[in-house]
């Protein structure tokens, strides 16, 4: 089935009109309040422009708060974390799976353009519907050598390099982008050989809190060409209509919301990125539509879907055919396919066999991890996906998400993944939704066998509520860099782990 691409360019008036959408039920109060900080309550440098605020909000949604968070914990200091809590085996039986030492990541070479993907990015307003790629033969899996033992990386030395976002961080994101608080920082290589950059997508975002509506946005995006991560990630200035500037902006000093609602769900309280990847110079982002926030680490989605940008993340449109509803009543008139509830969040990963892999998890941080794959040129065509079923030795099942079985059990939070050429293993990072530790798993193939959870950052080290470890795609050698969100600050940090 051909994927149909819809360009969504909503004017300020129409987007503002959806500001009265409300959650289905009340949620407990949360304490991560960027607008309680004095730095966020200063007057903006100039009269704020009109902006399409999606709906009134007073604080980050409670469901994003990790379990067992200490809202009053002091902010972590830059530098090495105390490692005594993370000695292998010291964290309890769930980390005691036997693993063997190995070793980390090299910077990627230029990514060749994928066949059939548009390479001259026009303005999003000029995109045509039904922009499907021509059929390509499905890649054949490469012969697999005997699997090496999983790598042991538990307790590898980890440091807080610096803050990526926040009014007091080196990027001065409030003063330069109108961002006083945000989370996630999902990072991927833009695949553009003419101007190689890393794009980073963020979730619910606050700005100058004295402005009506607190300049809240569903999501924003940064770009960076910084290859020396040892001193942090530098974000250049955002320039209007410049597709390579530090951020897509409505005006100088105010990052814009890049993915908007498509008005399909009757109850919607957020449009939050979950993964990103480039094919050639075309950008793809998966996102989830939030139906209702619940208690700590719990939320319900309406659906997940894929957005596309052909101008380096400046403008995005949605493939309606990629909508995976989370339940039969999520969107009136849209058919629910059993199994799609397990692919509401996840991570993209390019395999060594020609396939593009997508890990999936259900809404919230309590579910197991699942796996699908697709030939890259068919990314927006759900009929071409295959799903891993681990029964009876394991096999792939075409076009049936209900056949997918868990790769590993929950509770699995927001995830990122890559092939780590130093470890010579596939690597995933996520937070365990129960312990709220950042953990890693490794495997010789995307289907496993996967190691047990190996802790990298403990909630004892950062008790303010850590979540969403997002691997930086230019991590090299033994040096693994990843973004990590901290609830008590409601901002994003850059972390550095030295792999053994």
N, C-alpha and C positions, 0 to 999 in steps of 0.2 A: 504494500500500500504506500502510495506516495505521500511524503510528509508535506503538509500545507503550512506555509510560513505566513504569519500575520504580523504586519508592522504596526506597532502601537506607539503613537505620538500624541499623548493626551495633553490638551491645553490646561492652563492653570485653573480655569473655571471648572472644567469637568472633573479634574482630579480633586479639587477642593471639595466638590460636592460629595465625595465619598468619605469625607472626614467624619461622618456621623455613624459609620459602621461600628458596632459594639460587639464585645465578646458575648458568648452564649451564657456565661455565668460568672459570678464574682470569683476572684482569686485572692488569696491572702496577700497582705502587704509585703513589699520587698524593701530592702534597705540600700541597694545600690542606686543611689540617686546622684547622678552627675550634677544636677542642678542645686544640690546642697553645698557644693564646693564654691568657695568665694571666687575662684578663678573663672567659673562659668557664669557668674552673675554680674559681670562688668558690662558696661554699655558697648555695643558693637562700634567699630571705628567710624562707621557711616550709617546713614539711614538704611535699615535692612530692606532689600527688595522683596516684592511679593513672591512667594514661593508656594508650590503645590503641596502643602502639608497634608499627608494622607488622612489623619484623624487626630483629635485631641489626645494628648498623653501627658502624664506627669512623672513617670519613672519607667525604668526598664521593666519588661514583663516578668512576673514572678517565676514563670515556668523556666526561664533561662537560668535562674539561680541554681547552682549545683547543690546537691544534698550536703548537709553537715557543714555548711559555710559559716565561718565566723566573720560576720559583717564588720566587726570592730577590730579585726586583726591589723597590725601595722603593715604598711606597704613594704614589700620586699626590697632589699638593698641590691644595687648592681653588684655583679661579681659572682663567684662560685657559691652554689647552694651547699648547705650543710649536708653531708652525704651519709651520716651515720644511720639514717633510717632506711637507706636503700641498699644495704649490703645484700647480695643475692641470698635468697632464702630467709631473710630477716623479716620480710613483710607478711609472712603467713603462708598457708598451704597453697593458695591459688597461684602463687608465684614459684612453686617448687617443681615445675615440670623440668625433667632433665634436658639440658641443652649443652651443646659443645661450643667452645670458643671458635670464632672466626673473626671477621672484621667488617666500611663506609661509603662515598658518593663522589662522582666526578662531574664537572660541569658539562651539560649537554652540548654536543656540536649543533650546528645549524640544522633545523628540522626541514627536510625537503617538503615542498608543497604537496599536500595530499591530492591525488587525482580527482578532478571534478569539483574541487572546492574553489569558490570565487577568490581570485587573488588581487583584484583591484578594488579595495573597499570603497564603494560609493557612500554618500550620505544615506542614513537609514531611511529617510523619507523617499528615496528613489528605489528602494528594494521592491522587487516584484513578488507577488504571492506565488506559491507552488514552486519555490526555488529548490527543487530536488536535484540531487547529483545523479549522474548517469550510472546505470548498474555496473558493478565491478564484481569479478569473481571473489568468492569468499577466500580469505587467506587460509592456507593449510598449516596446521600446527607443526612447528619444528620438532624433530625427534628430541625427546627429553633424555639427558644423561641420567645416570644414577644420582638420586638426590643427595647432596651433601647434608650433613647434620645441621640443624638450625643454629643460628649464631647466638652467642651469649652476650647480651649487651645490658643486662640488668645492672643498675647502679652505676652506669658509666658517668664520669664527671660531667655535670651540667651547670651552666652559668646563666644568669640573667644579663644579657648584653646591654639592652637599653629599652626604653619605651618606644613603640612605633607610633602610638597615638596619645593624645592628651594635651591639655593646655600648657603643662610644664615640661613635656618631653622635648627632645631636640628638634622635632618637626613642627612644634608650635601649631598643632592642628586646629586649635580654636581660632587663633589669629589669622591663619593662612587658608583654612578650608571651612571654617564655621563648624568645627567638630570638637565638642568638649568631652564626649563619651561615645564609645562604639565598641563592637566586638567582632570576633572571627578573624578577618585577615586571610581569607582563602587565597593561596598564591599559586600562580601558574605562569609558564613561559609563553610569551605572545607569538612565538614562531615566526617573527618578522625579521628576515636576514638584513633588511635595510636599517632597522632600528630595534635591536633586541631589547626587550624590557620584560620585567615581571609585573603582571597585573595582580592586584589584591582586592578582593571583594569583601565588604564589611556588612554587618547586619544593622539592626535598629540603631539609629544615630541621632544624637542630640547636638545642638549648637549653642548659640547665645541664649541663656535661659531667661533673660529679661525680655526677650522678644516673645510676642504672643505665639503660642504653639511650640515654644522652645526650639524652633527650627528642626523639628523632628522629621526624619526621613526613614523609609523602610530599609534602604540600603544605599551605599556609596561605593566608590571605587578609587583606588590609588594606582599609580604606575611608578616604577623605579628602574633605573639602569645601574644601580649600585651593585658592584661585584665584590667589594670589600665589606663583608658583613661583620668583621671583627669589631667595628665601632658602631654598629647599628645599621638601620636602613634609612637612607636619605630619600626624601620625597621632594621633587622639584616643584616649583610654583605651578598652580593650576591656571591655565590660560584659556579663555573662552574660544571654542571652536578649534582648538589645537589638539589633535588626536594623540599626540605624543607628550603632552604636558603632564604634570604630576597628578592631575585628577580631572575628570570631566566636571565642569562647573557651570552653574547657571550664570554667574557673574564672578568677577575676581573676588576671591575670598570666601566663596560659598559652593562647596561640592554639591552636585545635583544627585537626586535619586535616579538611578540608572535603569532599574527594572520596575515597571509600574503594574498595577492591577489590570486584569483583563475582564473584570466584572462578571465572572461566571459563578463564583461562590456567593450564596446569600449572606453568609457570615464570614468575614475575613478581617483579621487583625494584624497581618504582617505578610510581607513578601521577602523571604530570607534566603540568601545564597547558601548552597550546600557544597558545591564543587565547581571547578572550572578547568578548561583545557583548550588548547588551540589545535586546529587541523589546518596546516598551511598558515596563512595569516588571518584565518577566520576564528573568532573566539566563540566558545560555547560555555554556558553556565547553567547548571541545574539549580533549581530553587524550590522551596516549599511554600505553599500558601497556608498560613496559620488560621485555623478555625477557632481555637480556644486555648488559652493558657490555663494551666492547672497549678498544682503544687510544685515544689522544687523539682526540677528535672523532668517535668511532665507537661506535655502539650498534645493537642490533636491537630492534625492537618486536614485541609480539604483535599489537596492534591499536591503532587510534584510535577514539574514540567521542565522543559529545556528552552532557554533563550539563546539567541544568536546575535553577534555583532560582527559586521564586516569593516568597521572603522576603528579597530583597536579599543573597543569598549566604550566609545563615545556615545553610541546609540544602540539600543537593543530592541529586538522584536521577539515574539513568542511563536513557537510551533504548537498550535492547539492540538495537533495529533499526538504530541508527546505527553499529554496530560495523563497521569496515573492517579485516579481517585483513590482515596484511602478507605472509603466505605461506600455502601450503596446509596446513601442519602447525601453524600458530600456535595454533588452538583446535580440539580434537577435536569433530567434528560440525558445525562452522560453515563454510559454504561460502566459499571464496576467490574473489573476483572480480578478474581481472587488471586492473591499473591502480590498484587501491586501495593498493598499496604506495607509490604516489607521493603519497598524501594522509595520511601518518602524522603530519606536523606542518604548520604553516601559519599563516595569518592571516585573520581576518574583515575585511571592508571593505564599507561601505554605498556602493553606486553612486549616480550621479545619474539612473539610468534605472529605478529601482524595484526592482532586483535586489539581493540580498545576494551578495557575491562571497566566495569562499574560495580563497586561494592554498594550494598544497600542495607539500610536499617529502617525499622518502623519509626513512627513519631516518638519524640522524647529520647531518654537515655537509658531505657530499660530493656530494649530488645536485643535479639541476636543479630549477627552479621550474615548477609547473603551475597551471592555473586552472580553477575551476568557478564556477557561479552557480546560484541557486535563488530563487524567490519567497520573501520573508521568512517568510510563514506556513507554508511547507513546509520550514523549516530541518531538522526531525528526520526528514524523509521522503527517503531517498536515491534513491527512484525518480523524484523530481521534479528532480533535479540535471541540469544540462547542463555539458558539458566542452568547453573550447576546443581546437580542432584548427586549427593554423596553416597546414596544407597548402592549396595552390591558392587563395590569397587569404584563407583563414581562414573557419571556420564553427563553429557550436555543434552538439554531438552529444548527444542526450538519453540519459540513464541508461546511459552506457557509459564508465566511467573509463579503460578501456584505449584509448579514442580520443584522449585528451588528449595533446598534444605540448608540449614545453618552451617556456615563454615566453622563458626565457633559460637558458644552461647553468650548471652548477655550477662550483665548489662553493659551495652556498648553506646558510648556517646558520639559526638561529632568526630569525624574520621578524616585522615589524609593517608595517601599511599604513594609509593614509588618503587621502581627497581633500583636497588642500591648496589652500584657496581663495585664498591669497596667490600661490602659484605658478600657480594655475589648472591644476594637473596632479595626477594620481594619483602618490603617493609611497610607496615601500617602503624600509625599512631592514633590513639584515641584516649579518652578518659573513661575509666571504669565508672559506670554510673552509681555503683554502690560505695566503693572506697574513695572515689573522686581523686584517684591518682592518675597521672599520665603514664600510660603503658604502651609498650611496643610488642608486636608479634612479627616473626620472620618466617619465610618459607621459601623453598627452592622453586616452586611454581605457584601461580595464583590460586590453584586449587588445593595447595598444601603439599605435604603435611605442615600445618602451622604450629609454631612453638607455643608454649604457654605464655601468659602475660608476663612481661618483663618491665618492671617499674623504672621510669626515668625521673619523674618528678613526683614527690609525695605531697599529699594534702597536709602532712605535718610540716613540711617545708614552706608551703604557701597556703595557709589555712583560710585565706580570703575568698576561696572558691575559684579553682582553675578549671578551664574547659577549652575544647576546640584546639588541639595541637595541630597546626597546619604547616606541613613541610615546605620549606623554601626550595623551589626547583633547581636553584643554582648551588645548593650545598655540594661541597667537593671533598674528595678524599675521606679522611676520618671525621671531618667536621660536618656535623648535622645541625642545621639551623632550622628553627620552626617558630612560627608565631603562636602565642598562647594568650588566651583571654583571662583576665582576672576580674571576678564579679565585684569585689569590694571597691575597686577603682573604676570599674566599667570602662576599661581600656585594654589595649593589646600590647604585649611585650614580645621582644625577640629573644629567644632562648638558643643556647649553643650546647650541644652534647658532643664530647670527643669519644668516638666509638673505639672500642678496644681492638 
